[in-house]
Amino acid sequence: AKCACMISASNILCFFFQWEVVQKTLNGSQLYTYSICNVGEREQDNWLRTTFIQRRPSASRVFVELQFIVRDCNSFGASSLTCKETFNLFSSESDADVGTTFRKGQFKKVATIAPDEITGKKELRINTETRVVENLSLKGFYLAIQDIGACVALLSLRVYYKICPATIQSLASFPETVAGGENQALREVSGECVENAISEGLPRIYCTVDGEWVVPVGQCQCKPGYEETEDACKECLPGFFKAEASSGKCEPCPANTQGLDTGALFCPCMDGFYRAPTDPPTGPCSGLPSAPRDLVATTSHLSVGKLLLSWRPPEHTGGRTDITYSIECLRCEGPVCQSCGEKIRYEPANVGLTLTKVTVSELDAHLNYTFTVEAHSGVSAFASQAMPQAHKLPLTSALTTSLLSLSWEVSPKPRVQARPIRYELTYRKKDDNLDVTTYTVLILEKNSVQIPDLSPGTAYLFRVQALGSDGSPGGSSIEEQYETLSEGHLAHNNTAVISGAAIGGAVMLLIVVIVLFLHRRSVLFFFLNEQLKPLKTYVDPHTYEDPNIAVLKFATEIHPSHITKQKVIGAGEFGEVYRGILKVPGRKEVAVAVKTLKPGYTEKQRQDFLSEASIMGQFAHQNIIRLEGVVTKFKHAMIVTEYMENGALDRYLRDHDGEFSAYQLVGMMRGIAAGMKYLSDMSYVHRDLAARNILVNNTLECKVSDFGLSRVLEDDPEGTYTTSGGKIPIRWTAPEAIAYRKFTSASDVWSFGIVMWEVMAFGERPYWDMSNHEVMKAINEAFRLPAPMDCPSAVYQLMLQCWLQDRSKRPRFGDIVSLLDKLLRSPESLKAIADFDPRVSIRLPSTSGSDGPPFRCVPEWLESIKMSQYGENFTCAGIVSMDQVMQMKNEDIKNIGVRLPGHLKRIAYSILGLKDQTSTLIL
Ligand code: AMP
């Protein structure tokens, strides 16, 4: 407890009625007292009042301590009859100082004060008494003393209240708090954690009436990287770390780690040592395994094209037990080598091997093969995190107007046993137009390159980044600027231009080699182009540590002021899709679709949303939806794509049922196949190819869309949960992808077959109302969708090829495009129509076991074949019963106003089916 306020009697008391200031000598020192001693007179009522005492708002309870002397009445002889030995303490609250105005009636009695010791003739006896004035609520108050006939001297009057002083308890600081009164004996006070400490709940404590802190609740703990020292949190010293918020101390760095900085949350691995993603970040680091030893290949005369590879485990395991092996195979025909890909078979597998042997089969006798066995451990994949930093980009020289030669330094130097590192060189024109930036990315094996075909006299910005063996990025250089020579130099540099062109060719070759290399490493799928032209390959934005960088790299940033949203046209997974206008200064206005991210998104959702742009931005093809750009630098992220007037293909076909010829439909399929060929050439597997994910523009061009990373998992309403937790659109998905998630371009081909069916059936739902389970069972039992009505035989044959169980036997997208092109070049090839069974291909309910037509009335029947729009035609023609319907001939159907050939056939076939009372159907 503390006294907050002390007031000496001399400066606060006012005189009233007969009290007077008297000088007294006490223990040799002089002091002033307020005294009164009218003991001989009757009915005394003498008041002494304080000046106005202002109150601190929270101090509702004050203490009044009085020091006083009372004379013994006996010492006054005859006067002692009326003499008193007590006096009274009064108080009165007020919001304002009333000056010298005094009204007795306004005062309330606090207590009668009696001395413990009375003063006789000789010695002065000083008494000290304390009383409490409670429940004060106005701005201030007065105290008053009433004498009723005693001989009293007041030495001092002290007024105070009690506080709990500011304190730090369990790393939480609590402010000075005025102690409560009787009605609030314990005041609850909230505190705050000291700097660098955190707590789960709000730290609290109680302040007692007596000004004491009691019962702290909720503890603060030092943040990761800090430890408690004397009511404060101090940073861990170098060589120590603390990973979590706790009351514990910083711990020394574990084995093979280094602690260079203060305040470490964990200790980073020493050079050449790594942690696997499953290793705790607080644990020790381990080294990479050394190479497997004594690789031996054994052939057998009994089995041609078969080979047994065996080896011994590596000498050093890097202190880990999770060693596995992978095999890589190159096959060479003359000087041209390429990856063996899926052409050979490994038993048990070519990756993740725990045994030290593998059988390789289906080898070609006349080819040379090179096998590489690599040892991996849990840290191999993670090793790239510690990639050497590519930095400093000193230009060797600018050779010509169009060729630049670059090399860069790397540190630390790549270690010998580490996987070879690659470099990703990104460059762009240093262009003032911030809206359009084109990046060129080269993947290189060496830390130098010559870049041909640059514009003369132009400044370019270059950045180089080391890449891990799995494509994950290491350190990156800062962006640096170099310029090609301007045209004026050309005349002098003729020879340089020629040699420059030659080197340029070498660079191209280098890129191709690297493309193949990518193929090997990242299982990215590639064709070696005839002219050694570098082919682009799709880069999974996930390989970027920071997905925002991927967006920046593959998409153009658009200023939101260049976008005008006009109308909502759809609902995407992340927010509304709008039709709008994009007007970039200096460029033509274009109609666009604008996908928005709804407010309240998390960072992860924002990244997932933008990942679609990172993927789409890598594609440039007539039949792939084109990305115009993104808005990432403003609160409302957006993805802007070309606008497709006719929306999603399934819907569009349903709305135009029967309106297109087979030739037109095959043309649409050709477009989709071309887009898919492009995607598969870029090693991109779509996984959710379906008519609902194809968009149609006003010239009926079809374009593949929907490229989100989490797309199949979350977005598609057709997605069905599988037991392994994923979500798969069963009806569109190849059996191997459903069974063991083998998603490949071959499984995309299966889906393409379903899309062909959807197109030919004008947006009919594949497998109609069969359940997913029934669909899977039917496919397993080798049933396939029947030919839609009017489907050219060649087209249905192609569908069936797409649905071959053995995925290696399915056509490639390249084959599909060629075949469809062939059909389109000779339209008569579409004339032969596939066998069509209306009982199968038009969804008719089962009638087995019943006599007569299965429908009770015409509208019910029309609805079942989705031809309700002709209800009125039937009624007007007086055809109101199913019996009448069954009598109808093709001519009659035409006569009642069904003109479209597709609809005509649909109705006619259905009637045919109704007559044939055996329609039990389905597959
Ligand atoms: P998504 O999130 O891509 O599935 O888009 C939702 C819906 O918005 C689609 O089903 C289309 O109806 C519409 N939509 C998306 N992109 C476009 C576009 N580029 N042009 C026209 N409509 C689009």
Residues whose N, C-alpha, C, O or C-beta is under 5 A from the ligand:
A	BS01	AMP	I569 G570 A571 G572 E573 V577 A593 T641 E642 Y643 M644 G647 A648 R692
